[in-house]
Amino acid sequence: MCRAKCYMNHDCVSYNLGPSPTPGMMVCQLNDADRYQYPDDYQERPGYSYRGTENKCAENPCTTANQTCQTGFNTEGYRCLCPKGSTGVNCEIDIDECSNNGHNCSLYAECTNEPGSFQCRCLPGYLGDGVSCIEIDECSSPSLNNCSDFANCTNTPGSFQCTCKPGFVGDGINCT
């Protein structure tokens, strides 16, 4: 277990395994140096065992700064992981979450791809954060529509429609 923790921590190059105050448990201490780098710091402690590991990530083998190194994988002893939203050998390819359905935008939102991410914006006639969009009832308030006082307002998905009342003619915005 301690060895696995050391492999998963890219700064770890050695660990100490020793007794815990809780009976039957062990303490795992991860180190960012080994006893060969700093021999004066190495101290034998009763009940503890020292283990050095070959942590390939300690040498930072990944070619770009935005990659994360994980040790203990492949024949090379490490793998380089790309941050969310990118792929490629050097994480140089931006994933278009909008075109491959890798987004969580509402059906009533527009998805815009951005480097390493995406943005959701509600369509006109809808309110929300882009992930959740609620249809606006433009007919519920005169300030939300431009229908004539002599017209009936009909709410439609994402919009509204103005129709002149009986006895009036026009386009619904202007009724005479």
C-alpha positions in Angstrom: 0.0 0.0 0.0 2.8 2.5 0.9 4.6 1.6 -2.3 1.5 2.3 -4.4 1.0 5.7 -2.6 4.6 6.6 -3.5 4.1 5.6 -7.1 1.0 7.8 -7.3 2.7 10.8 -5.9 5.0 12.3 -8.6 7.3 13.8 -5.9 7.9 10.6 -4.0 11.2 8.8 -4.4 11.3 6.8 -1.2 9.2 5.9 1.8 9.5 4.8 5.4 7.2 2.2 6.8 6.8 1.9 10.5 4.6 1.2 13.5 1.5 3.2 14.2 0.2 4.2 17.6 -2.9 2.1 16.7 -2.1 -1.6 17.2 -1.9 -3.6 14.0 -1.6 -0.5 11.8 1.4 0.9 10.0 2.5 4.4 9.3 3.6 5.3 5.7 5.9 8.4 5.3 6.5 9.5 1.7 9.8 11.3 0.9 10.8 13.6 -1.9 14.4 12.6 -1.6 16.3 9.3 -1.0 19.2 8.5 1.4 21.7 8.7 -1.4 20.9 12.3 -2.3 21.0 13.4 1.4 23.0 10.8 3.3 23.4 13.1 6.4 19.6 13.3 6.7 19.1 9.5 6.8 18.5 8.2 10.3 17.8 4.6 11.3 14.7 4.4 13.5 13.6 1.3 15.4 10.6 -0.5 13.9 10.8 1.5 10.6 12.0 0.2 7.3 13.3 2.4 4.5 12.5 1.7 0.8 13.8 3.6 -2.1 11.8 3.6 -5.4 12.7 4.4 -8.9 10.2 7.2 -9.6 10.4 8.1 -13.2 8.3 11.2 -12.6 10.9 12.7 -10.3 12.9 13.6 -13.4 9.8 15.2 -15.0 9.8 13.3 -18.3 6.6 14.8 -19.7 7.3 17.2 -22.5 4.9 20.0 -21.7 4.1 21.8 -18.5 0.3 21.0 -18.7 0.8 17.3 -18.5 0.7 15.3 -15.3 3.2 12.5 -14.8 2.0 9.2 -13.1 4.7 6.7 -12.3 4.5 2.9 -12.4 2.9 2.6 -15.8 4.0 1.2 -19.2 7.4 -0.2 -20.0 8.9 3.3 -19.5 7.7 3.3 -15.8 5.4 6.4 -16.2 2.7 7.9 -18.3 1.8 11.5 -19.0 -1.8 12.5 -18.6 -3.4 15.4 -20.4 -5.6 17.9 -18.6 -9.4 17.6 -19.1 -10.3 19.0 -22.6 -7.1 18.1 -24.4 -5.5 15.0 -26.0 -2.5 14.0 -28.1 1.1 12.9 -27.3 1.9 16.3 -25.9 -1.7 17.4 -25.1 -1.6 19.6 -28.2 -5.0 18.7 -29.5 -8.1 20.5 -28.1 -11.1 18.3 -27.6 -14.2 19.9 -29.1 -16.7 18.9 -26.5 -19.5 20.6 -28.5 -19.2 18.4 -31.6 -18.6 15.1 -29.8 -21.4 15.5 -27.2 -18.9 15.8 -24.4 -20.9 18.7 -22.9 -23.7 19.0 -20.4 -25.5 22.0 -22.1 -29.3 22.2 -22.0 -31.2 21.3 -25.2 -32.2 25.0 -25.2 -28.6 26.2 -25.0 -25.8 26.9 -27.5 -22.4 25.1 -26.8 -19.3 27.0 -27.6 -15.9 25.2 -27.7 -13.0 26.9 -25.8 -9.4 25.7 -25.4 -9.6 22.9 -22.9 -13.2 23.4 -22.1 -16.6 24.7 -23.4 -19.3 27.2 -22.5 -23.1 26.8 -22.4 -25.4 29.8 -23.1 -29.1 29.7 -23.1 -30.8 30.5 -26.4 -32.8 33.7 -26.9 -36.1 33.3 -25.1 -34.6 31.2 -22.3 -33.1 32.0 -19.0 -30.5 30.0 -17.0 -26.9 29.1 -16.7 -26.7 27.1 -19.9 -26.9 23.7 -18.2 -30.4 24.4 -17.1 -32.5 26.7 -19.3 -36.1 27.7 -18.6 -38.4 29.1 -21.2 -39.4 32.7 -20.7 -43.2 33.5 -20.9 -42.9 36.8 -22.8 -46.7 37.2 -22.6 -46.7 37.2 -18.8 -45.6 40.9 -18.8 -46.0 43.7 -21.3 -42.3 44.6 -20.7 -41.3 41.3 -22.2 -43.2 41.7 -25.5 -44.0 44.4 -28.0 -47.6 43.4 -28.8 -50.1 46.1 -29.4 -52.6 46.8 -26.6 -55.2 45.6 -29.1 -53.5 42.3 -29.7 -53.4 38.9 -28.1 -50.0 37.5 -27.1 -49.3 33.8 -27.5 -46.2 32.3 -25.9 -44.2 30.0 -28.1 -41.0 28.0 -27.3 -38.3 30.6 -27.1 -40.5 33.4 -28.4 -44.0 34.8 -28.7 -46.5 35.8 -31.3 -48.8 38.8 -31.5 -52.2 38.6 -33.2 -54.6 41.5 -33.5 -57.8 41.0 -31.5 -61.1 40.6 -33.4 -62.2 43.9 -35.0 -58.6 45.0 -35.4 -56.2 44.6 -38.4 -52.4 44.6 -38.5 -49.3 42.6 -37.7 -50.0 42.3 -34.0 -47.5 44.9 -33.1 -49.5 47.6 -34.8 -53.3 47.0 -34.7 -55.9 49.5 -36.0 
